[in-house]
Amino acid sequence: MLKSFDMKSGVKISPVNMKERASLGLRSGDTVRVWQNIVELKSGKAANKKEVVTKNMRKQAFEGLILAVKHGTEAGAMFTVRKVSSGVGVEKIFPLYSPMIDSIEVLRRTRTRRAKLYFIRRKASSEVKRAMRRQQMVPKMVAAADEEVAPAEVEEIVIDSAPVDVAPEVANTELAGE
């Protein structure tokens, strides 16, 4: 009484080479370039006046620093990549085994003492604030330099390789000042 069932296996095979992705050994502090497959949907009207949707596939690179790797190399592994684009910090969270990722290139490995580098967000923002403060200070200094200074206040320092004899009254005032 054996019955033959025409059932398909419940195991799904991934289009991603999982051994290759696991062997990358991504760690926080690595600089990587992630090539994504981007699907663009374009809708238009065909010759028969029907609505037609076309798919356009392209590859786009996202290059940056890995801030965190979560869940190691297991099935749900994720990694967070941060880059600064036009002065704005951009972070993306990628599943390690996503079929939308074409390839991952490790550009540089950095030894870090932390597993999660979230402090880099604050560090980057404080550096930007510091640079903005410097930019605000510069116009004030330039404005002071633009004002005309009396010629008596301007000292000119001339450095000459030949020794120069110093007048005795100048030498005495220099010694008195010490």
HELIX and SHEET records of a PDB file:
HELIX    1   1 MET A   18  ALA A   22  1                                   5    
HELIX    2   2 PHE A  119  ASP A  146  1                                  28    
HELIX    3   3 PRO A  151  GLU A  153  5                                   3    
HELIX    4   4 PRO A  168  GLY A  177  1                                  10    
SHEET    1   A 5 VAL A  88  PRO A  95  0                                        
SHEET    2   A 5 MET A  78  SER A  85 -1                                        
SHEET    3   A 5 GLU A  51  LYS A  70 -1                                        
SHEET    4   A 5 THR A  31  LYS A  45 -1                                        
SHEET    5   A 5 ILE A 101  ARG A 108 -1                                        
END                                                                             
